[in-house]
Amino acid sequence: MDMTAPEHLLRPIDTDAQETAEWIEALTSVIATAGPERARFLLSQLASSARAAGLNWRDARITPYINTIRPQDEPPYPGGADTIAIEERLAGILRWNALAMVVRANRAYGELGGHIASYASAADLFEVGFNHFFRARSADFAGDLIYFQPHSAPGIYARAYLEGRLDDNNLAHYRQEIAAAASGTQGLSSYPHPWLMPDFWQFPTGSMGIGPISSIYQARFIRYLEHRGLLATQERKVWGVFGDGEMDEPESLAALSLAAREKLDNLVFVINCNLQRLDGPVRGNGHIVDELETLFGGAGWHVIKLLWGSDWDPLFARDTHGELADALSRTVDGQLQTFAANDGAFNREHFFGQSPALKAFGDLLTDEEIDRLKRGGHDLKKIYAAYHAATQQRGRPVVILAQTKKGFGMGKAGQGRMTTHQQKKLELADLIEFRDRFQLPLSDTQVEHLEFYRPPADSPEMRHLHERRAALGGYMPQRISSSKNLPVPSIESYAAFALEADGKEMSSTMALVRMMGGLLKDAHLGKHVVPIVADEARTFGMANLFRQVGIYSAQGQLYQPEDIGSILYYREAKDGQILEEGISEAGAISSWTAAATSYAVHGLPMLPFYIYYSMFGFQRIGDLIWAAADQRARGFLIGATSGRTTLGGEGLQHQDGSSHVVAATIPNCIAYDPAYAYELAVIVDDGMRRMLTQQEDVFYYITVTNENEAQPSMPPESREGILRGLHRIQACDTPQLRLLGAGPLLKETIAAAALLQEHFSIQAEVWSVTSFSELARDGIACERARRLKQSEALPWVTQQIGESNAPVIAVSDYVRTVAESVRAYVPAPYVTLGTDGFGRSDTRAALRDFFEVDARWICYVALSELFAGQKTDAEWRAIADQLGLDLDKAMPSNA
Ligand SMILES: Cc1ncc(C[n+]2csc(CCOP(=O)(O)OP(=O)(O)O)c2C)c(N)n1
């Protein structure tokens, strides 16, 4: 085996060892006599002298591959060695139950999947947290918040089992939620899903990267609530336990600088550096720990490397020439993994055998002792020291880079193996080896049957487990959904202008912002409203809110804004209400989720409105919205500058024709595409009532546009139709056609009806579709209920337009799929028009012609449906000419 280190890992050559020693001696003596503060000062001075001399020197940002905390700085372990022994036994039992859960499920149904190796490596990191640091929500403390690494879920269930919160039956239904429900018990979801286990999990983390970014914005949101005087912080911590592979996700790293900039010392990341991800090593040819140290340190986090266990301490103590530390620094991750997968004899030969100096270290240990040399993340004392230091840190977030072995204790079957991530079946011999490794009191038969093990209630382990959780406020994780109601103001108090618009011109965005301004002023609800933007407030006409409620900034405003003289000046304030997230949709949605779940996470309902370019919502950060839905978020997502032909000029990457397709796929997302300000008002009113009063776990997606238009007043009796998705706005005596227009294209259908009447003497009704997705959901539900003989109710759309057989033409500013979704429930010939294809930069009129959705095209399509087969080609061409349409143009979706 070639153990030669890559060139870049080698230290620069020391050309004058004596001079080096003198400098180091001088520094050591300063530390000893004048203290660390003085030593730091001198180092800073040296660095600036080096800069002044043009040395171009900077700190390498990578410290040696050893623990950050020196043994002499470690605090004593609470309860000492006896407690450590108990907790190690507990960790062994938890590992077993977690393993048994996965293997049992897969013995029964090979397709169920699950993970053993991740929790096996993370168990000790979790246990020190559970036994000493993670504080639950209690009567007088709001609780720490823990973001759990998703594929360690079996271990968290295993703990809840020992705590008596889950029973054998629950564990036997790991990944079998449907079967469990059928047999009257609660199944265990694959990963943390509050939707599926609403009393247990708080945060969905199953999609890599969501946990890290969400936890950062959660820590920030806690500060926001505190600075606005809504919630006392109580030194609460947000802990995130994540995998080193997960750090590859852009979202994992996206908000590191925000965390440091905002001095989030309420945030601790524990990164389980088992050096492996799914397929293989994270950085086989390098060090993921070093890479993360550079990234986090560079962003301003305090980095704690927790690499080696206590049994390495005597070796490092003898390492006066740094040979051991050097060798470890040179050993790349792929090689460290190979060492993890092999026994003491192998490690003696291939690691300690590299040089006579290293061999001398190896000679101090037996093969068995080498085999058992721990990595830092498996040593409770070292973990405790790191967590303790993390909780003491002030002014900066902390990351603990904990080195572990993937599949720790899985022996030849899994520890450090390339394939260990996927391992979910183990042979009996491997199971017995596992039992022996963790000294579990299980017979061979119990092992063979994969029996779950819970020690007797009066055993030291169980007593300790319960005592520690009692001392820390109770069991975790636990989700408590507060049913605190927020009073919803009357619609007239903030939206009278929309209900009685009387032809006044405004865009729906302007209307929304005006309603928000009104809600913000409400004496009771106002302070719970959280306006969120990602650097687009001015685009949406929200600049007046800068002055009205201020922009949140933890530091207040340390400068005099350039526009201080204007009424709407850019006002930042410590108690500012607007979250202005800069150009980060991922950040803004994470803030939105924190606010939208505050009712459960903090017992404090908030009402967030996140307003953004609709194209940069579901398409850009759809997975974060999906996670918010899982988390039972309640709030408003406002897709502004929406509509593929309504956002003129911006072109292909900005013009949204699809967000309503995706919104419709999220079960608890209620999506609307309103045309009028009064429709918007009714939707916002109903949304607030459902979310804040009736405590429904739904959230709203509403598209608004920047097209000014005359706003009619609200017709009587239209509320139900607006909310159910369809209401008639122009009736006629004997309609020959029904035109359905959605959102910004409603005006085109009204104009089309006028054209039909004026030029072709055809009477057409016009309907406003506020939500195709709500109509479709209703249709699906009614159809199913009818088939299953549960109800005879007709879908709303059928009831409303089912009176005649006159053709129905539906138009939306989204792809046809949106209007197509209700076809099955329209009991008449049905034609859909939409904006399939890539957007273009041009005027609204040109775009609507291009996508064939303007009044003339609607008119032409309506006529062709009405008179199908009754006119010659020449007659159709004449009609097209009359309307000014080009029948030979290319299909927009191919153009
Ligand atoms: C967005 C996303 N992509 C891929 C996956 C599939 N996946 C689950 S775990 C995993 C590897 C995780 O490695 P790491 O974070 O190092 O955790 P470990 O199991 O090694 O502790 C992958 C790729 C996922 N869950 N989410």
The ligand as a MOL file (V3000), in Angstrom:
LIG
                    3D

  0  0  0     0  0            999 V3000
M  V30 BEGIN CTAB
M  V30 COUNTS 26 27 0 0 0
M  V30 BEGIN ATOM
M  V30 1 C -31.4680 16.0690 -0.9400 0
M  V30 2 C -31.0960 14.6440 -0.6610 0
M  V30 3 N -30.2750 13.9970 -1.5030 0
M  V30 4 C -29.9520 12.7010 -1.2700 0
M  V30 5 C -30.4450 12.0340 -0.1860 0
M  V30 6 C -30.1250 10.5720 0.0240 0
M  V30 7 N -29.1990 10.3680 1.1560 0 CHG=1
M  V30 8 C -29.6470 10.0160 2.3630 0
M  V30 9 S -28.4370 9.8390 3.4700 0
M  V30 10 C -27.2610 10.2170 2.3230 0
M  V30 11 C -25.8130 10.2150 2.7090 0
M  V30 12 C -25.6130 10.9930 3.9380 0
M  V30 13 O -24.2720 11.0520 4.2870 0
M  V30 14 P -23.8320 11.8350 5.5790 0
M  V30 15 O -24.4950 13.1470 5.6240 0
M  V30 16 O -22.3600 11.8240 5.6060 0
M  V30 17 O -24.4550 10.9840 6.7650 0
M  V30 18 P -23.9550 9.6150 7.4380 0
M  V30 19 O -25.0130 8.6100 7.1390 0
M  V30 20 O -22.6510 9.2640 6.8450 0
M  V30 21 O -23.8610 9.8960 8.8790 0
M  V30 22 C -27.8370 10.4810 1.1080 0
M  V30 23 C -27.0990 10.8450 -0.1290 0
M  V30 24 C -31.2890 12.7520 0.6730 0
M  V30 25 N -31.8250 12.1910 1.7480 0
M  V30 26 N -31.5710 14.0520 0.4360 0
M  V30 END ATOM
M  V30 BEGIN BOND
M  V30 1 1 1 2
M  V30 2 1 2 3
M  V30 3 2 2 26
M  V30 4 2 3 4
M  V30 5 1 4 5
M  V30 6 1 5 6
M  V30 7 2 5 24
M  V30 8 1 6 7
M  V30 9 2 7 8
M  V30 10 1 7 22
M  V30 11 1 8 9
M  V30 12 1 9 10
M  V30 13 1 10 11
M  V30 14 2 10 22
M  V30 15 1 11 12
M  V30 16 1 12 13
M  V30 17 1 13 14
M  V30 18 2 14 15
M  V30 19 1 14 16
M  V30 20 1 14 17
M  V30 21 1 17 18
M  V30 22 2 18 19
M  V30 23 1 18 20
M  V30 24 1 18 21
M  V30 25 1 22 23
M  V30 26 1 24 25
M  V30 27 1 24 26
M  V30 END BOND
M  V30 END CTAB
M  END
